[in-house]
Amino acid sequence: MPWCDDCDRLVDDEDLTEEGTCPVCDTQLVEPERRNIPWTFKLMIVATVIYLGWRSYQGITWVVHHV
């Protein structure tokens, strides 16, 4: 959804004019940039995968030794 800085509001795609301007103030609107995923979130995912892999390995070795 495009954002109009002049009107300080989101504009629905259906409300845009054919030229892609705001229906209220006729300002040319652009689609907002998509933000990248923060590196801290990526690090948390990697750490979680490593941790769960290690716990799976421990669980499998425990089952093998106690059968």
C-alpha positions in Angstrom: 0.0 0.0 0.0 1.5 3.4 -0.9 2.0 6.0 1.7 1.2 9.7 1.1 3.6 11.9 3.1 1.6 15.1 2.5 -1.7 13.6 3.7 0.1 11.4 6.3 -2.0 8.3 5.5 -2.0 5.0 3.6 -3.8 5.1 0.2 -5.5 1.9 -1.1 -4.6 0.8 -4.5 -8.2 1.2 -5.6 -8.2 4.8 -4.5 -5.2 5.8 -6.6 -5.7 7.8 -9.7 -4.7 6.3 -13.1 -1.4 8.3 -12.9 -0.6 6.8 -9.5 -1.3 10.0 -7.5 -3.0 10.5 -4.2 -6.8 11.2 -4.7 -6.7 14.0 -2.0 -3.6 16.0 -2.7 -2.5 14.7 -6.2 1.0 13.9 -4.9 2.8 11.2 -6.9 3.1 8.1 -4.8 5.6 5.3 -4.8 5.4 1.9 -3.3 7.3 1.8 0.1 10.5 -0.1 0.1 10.4 -3.5 1.6 12.7 -3.8 4.7 15.3 -6.5 5.0 15.1 -9.0 7.8 17.3 -7.8 10.7 20.6 -9.6 11.1 19.8 -10.4 14.7 16.7 -12.4 13.6 18.8 -14.3 11.1 21.4 -15.0 13.8 18.6 -16.3 16.2 17.3 -18.6 13.5 20.8 -20.0 12.8 21.4 -20.5 16.5 18.1 -22.2 17.0 18.8 -24.6 14.1 22.2 -25.5 15.5 20.8 -26.0 19.0 17.9 -28.2 17.8 20.4 -30.2 15.7 22.6 -30.8 18.7 19.7 -31.8 20.9 18.5 -34.2 18.2 21.9 -35.7 18.0 22.0 -36.1 21.8 18.5 -37.7 21.8 19.4 -40.2 19.1 22.7 -41.2 20.9 20.8 -41.6 24.2 18.2 -43.9 22.5 20.9 -45.9 20.8 22.8 -46.5 24.1 19.7 -47.3 26.2 18.1 -49.8 23.9 
